[in-house]
């Protein structure tokens, strides 16, 4: 189970990074659609992670991952 949790956490981080790239990167075309799709996928992954670690921990991980990315870590 821990490998599945690790995979979900990695995928969440990738979705957050992709959303960030859509906001700040060179991807100028269809930004809204890109961000919406990534945000929806992030929600699905967070829900899946919550089945393993609980809603609060899943949300906390997503928030921490976003903060790390925003700080450039």
N, CA, C and O of each residue as an XYZ file, in Angstrom:
292
protein
N       0.818     -1.190      0.000
C       0.000      0.000      0.000
C       0.863      1.255      0.000
O       0.489      2.241     -0.636
N       1.978      1.259      0.673
C       2.803      2.470      0.741
C       3.330      2.889     -0.630
O       3.508      4.080     -0.882
N       3.581      1.924     -1.520
C       4.037      2.298     -2.859
C       2.915      2.971     -3.642
O       3.167      3.870     -4.445
N       1.687      2.541     -3.412
C       0.547      3.174     -4.073
C       0.377      4.603     -3.553
O       0.091      5.515     -4.328
N       0.548      4.795     -2.269
C       0.462      6.133     -1.684
C       1.564      7.014     -2.254
O       1.316      8.166     -2.608
N       2.761      6.488     -2.344
C       3.879      7.258     -2.901
C       3.605      7.640     -4.351
O       3.907      8.760     -4.763
N       3.042      6.727     -5.120
C       2.714      7.032     -6.516
C       1.667      8.139     -6.603
O       1.786      9.047     -7.425
N       0.647      8.064     -5.760
C      -0.390      9.095     -5.763
C       0.196     10.452     -5.375
O      -0.144     11.472     -5.975
N       1.067     10.463     -4.384
C       1.693     11.714     -3.963
C       2.546     12.286     -5.088
O       2.531     13.494     -5.329
N       3.284     11.430     -5.773
C       4.093     11.892     -6.914
C       3.210     12.477     -8.016
O       3.542     13.509     -8.601
N       2.098     11.822     -8.295
C       1.196     12.303     -9.343
C       0.558     13.632     -8.958
O       0.360     14.502     -9.805
N       0.235     13.782     -7.667
C      -0.320     15.049     -7.192
C       0.699     16.162     -7.398
O       0.354     17.243     -7.876
N       1.938     15.905     -7.044
C       2.984     16.913     -7.229
C       3.152     17.271     -8.706
O       3.342     18.440     -9.043
N       3.083     16.276     -9.580
C       3.200     16.543    -11.015
C       2.031     17.387    -11.522
O       2.228     18.283    -12.344
N       0.817     17.111    -11.042
C      -0.338     17.904    -11.451
C      -0.196     19.346    -10.978
O      -0.501     20.282    -11.718
N       0.264     19.520     -9.750
C       0.459     20.874     -9.227
C       1.525     21.601    -10.031
O       1.367     22.777    -10.360
N       2.592     20.916    -10.342
C       3.658     21.531    -11.142
C       3.131     21.902    -12.533
O       3.462     22.962    -13.064
N       2.324     21.037    -13.109
C       1.760     21.314    -14.421
C       0.831     22.523    -14.372
O       0.846     23.353    -15.281
N       0.021     22.627    -13.312
C      -0.848     23.793    -13.157
C      -0.007     25.063    -13.048
O      -0.335     26.089    -13.645
N       1.057     24.986    -12.295
C       1.938     26.140    -12.116
C       2.564     26.547    -13.446
O       2.656     27.736    -13.750
N       2.992     25.571    -14.236
C       3.564     25.864    -15.545
C       2.538     26.523    -16.460
O       2.873     27.403    -17.253
N       1.294     26.093    -16.342
C       0.244     26.696    -17.136
C       0.006     28.153    -16.785
O      -0.400     28.947    -17.633
N       0.260     28.500    -15.532
C       0.079     29.883    -15.097
C       1.286     30.756    -15.402
O       1.137     31.946    -15.682
N       2.476     30.176    -15.349
C       3.689     30.987    -15.441
C       4.580     30.645    -16.623
O       5.464     31.423    -16.983
N       4.355     29.501    -17.221
C       5.241     29.055    -18.295
C       4.873     29.624    -19.646
O       4.155     30.619    -19.750
N       5.368     28.986    -20.656
C       5.164     29.443    -22.024
C       3.821     29.010    -22.610
O       3.442     29.469    -23.687
N       3.109     28.144    -21.925
C       1.835     27.630    -22.437
C       0.772     28.720    -22.381
O       0.070     28.850    -21.378
N       0.651     29.494    -23.435
C      -0.280     30.615    -23.466
C      -1.644     30.220    -24.034
O      -2.633     30.913    -23.798
N      -1.706     29.122    -24.773
C      -2.934     28.736    -25.449
C      -3.822     27.936    -24.489
O      -3.372     26.991    -23.841
N      -5.074     28.333    -24.418
C      -6.091     27.614    -23.651
C      -5.700     27.428    -22.186
O      -5.881     26.348    -21.623
N      -5.166     28.478    -21.574
C      -4.758     28.394    -20.169
C      -5.895     27.962    -19.260
O      -5.716     27.104    -18.396
N      -7.050     28.552    -19.453
C      -8.170     28.241    -18.575
C      -8.532     26.760    -18.642
O      -8.732     26.116    -17.612
N      -8.614     26.230    -19.850
C      -8.945     24.814    -20.008
C      -7.865     23.931    -19.396
O      -8.173     22.926    -18.755
N      -6.618     24.296    -19.589
C      -5.506     23.526    -19.032
C      -5.575     23.513    -17.509
O      -5.492     22.455    -16.885
N      -5.724     24.688    -16.920
C      -5.765     24.786    -15.464
C      -6.970     24.042    -14.912
O      -6.859     23.342    -13.905
N      -8.115     24.184    -15.556
C      -9.325     23.492    -15.099
C      -9.143     21.986    -15.150
O      -9.511     21.287    -14.206
N      -8.584     21.480    -16.227
C      -8.362     20.036    -16.358
C      -7.385     19.537    -15.300
O      -7.612     18.494    -14.686
N      -6.304     20.276    -15.086
C      -5.318     19.875    -14.075
C      -5.911     19.941    -12.679
O      -5.663     19.060    -11.855
N      -6.691     20.977    -12.409
C      -7.313     21.129    -11.096
C      -8.283     19.975    -10.828
O      -8.316     19.430     -9.725
N      -9.066     19.609    -11.835
C      -9.995     18.481    -11.694
C      -9.238     17.177    -11.455
O      -9.627     16.371    -10.610
N      -8.169     16.978    -12.194
C      -7.360     15.759    -12.014
C      -6.728     15.743    -10.633
O      -6.664     14.695     -9.991
N      -6.269     16.878    -10.178
C      -5.696     16.978     -8.836
C      -6.733     16.562     -7.794
O      -6.413     15.841     -6.849
N      -7.970     17.015     -7.965
C      -9.035     16.628     -7.047
C      -9.277     15.128     -7.032
O      -9.496     14.542     -5.972
N      -9.238     14.510     -8.194
C      -9.419     13.057     -8.279
C      -8.290     12.326     -7.559
O      -8.526     11.373     -6.817
N      -7.064     12.785     -7.788
C      -5.926     12.140     -7.144
C      -5.972     12.333     -5.635
O      -5.661     11.415     -4.876
N      -6.357     13.518     -5.206
C      -6.451     13.779     -3.772
C      -7.524     12.895     -3.134
O      -7.323     12.378     -2.035
N      -8.656     12.716     -3.808
C      -9.708     11.824     -3.306
C      -9.208     10.388     -3.196
O      -9.496      9.691     -2.223
N      -8.460      9.959     -4.199
C      -7.913      8.595     -4.179
C      -6.915      8.441     -3.037
O      -6.920      7.428     -2.337
N      -6.060      9.446     -2.847
C      -5.111      9.410     -1.737
C      -5.853      9.393     -0.408
O      -5.426      8.717      0.529
N      -6.952     10.125     -0.313
C      -7.732     10.196      0.924
C      -8.272      8.833      1.339
O      -8.461      8.583      2.529
N      -8.521      7.957      0.383
C      -9.012      6.618      0.736
C      -7.948      5.830      1.485
O      -8.265      4.862      2.177
N      -6.694      6.234      1.353
C      -5.595      5.533      2.016
C      -5.141      6.228      3.295
O      -4.778      5.571      4.271
N      -5.162      7.554      3.288
C      -4.577      8.287      4.427
C      -5.568      9.226      5.118
O      -5.215      9.862      6.112
N      -6.786      9.325      4.615
C      -7.788     10.217      5.181
C      -7.799     11.555      4.449
O      -6.805     11.969      3.853
N      -8.951     12.217      4.510
C      -9.129     13.465      3.769
C      -8.187     14.565      4.241
O      -7.609     15.290      3.432
N      -8.040     14.681      5.550
C      -7.214     15.767      6.092
C      -5.760     15.626      5.666
O      -5.133     16.608      5.268
N      -5.219     14.415      5.746
C      -3.817     14.210      5.358
C      -3.623     14.395      3.867
O      -2.601     14.929      3.437
N      -4.596     13.958      3.068
C      -4.494     14.128      1.612
C      -4.508     15.613      1.254
O      -3.705     16.064      0.438
N      -5.410     16.364      1.859
C      -5.476     17.803      1.595
C      -4.207     18.496      2.085
O      -3.689     19.393      1.420
N      -3.716     18.085      3.232
C      -2.489     18.666      3.773
C      -1.314     18.421      2.835
O      -0.506     19.320      2.605
N      -1.216     17.220      2.297
C      -0.123     16.924      1.375
C      -0.216     17.812      0.139
O       0.791     18.371     -0.294
N      -1.409     17.950     -0.435
C      -1.568     18.780     -1.626
C      -1.181     20.226     -1.344
O      -0.492     20.859     -2.144
N      -1.621     20.739     -0.218
C      -1.281     22.119      0.151
C       0.224     22.289      0.341
O       0.809     23.265     -0.128
N       0.837     21.349      1.020
C       2.286     21.426      1.237
C       3.044     21.342     -0.081
O       4.032     22.051     -0.273
N       2.595     20.493     -0.980
C       3.250     20.364     -2.284
C       3.131     21.667     -3.061
O       4.088     22.094     -3.707
N       1.964     22.301     -3.003
C       1.770     23.568     -3.702
C       2.658     24.664     -3.107
O       3.255     25.453     -3.839
N       2.737     24.706     -1.798
C       3.576     25.709     -1.132
C       5.046     25.520     -1.491
O       5.756     26.490     -1.758
N       5.502     24.258     -1.497
C       6.903     23.977     -1.886
C       7.179     24.471     -3.293
O       8.216     25.082     -3.548
N       6.267     24.215     -4.194
C       6.439     24.646     -5.580
C       6.436     26.165     -5.676
O       7.258     26.742     -6.387
N       5.532     26.808     -4.977
C       5.428     28.261     -5.010
C       6.709     28.910     -4.475
O       7.111     29.978     -4.936
N       7.336     28.260     -3.509
C       8.592     28.788     -2.944
C       9.799     28.421     -3.791
O      10.901     28.919     -3.561
N       9.588     27.547     -4.773
C      10.691     27.156     -5.656
C      11.564     26.059     -5.079
O      12.721     25.914     -5.473
N      11.028     25.291     -4.158
C      11.818     24.201     -3.548
C      11.789     22.955     -4.394
O      12.397     21.948     -4.031
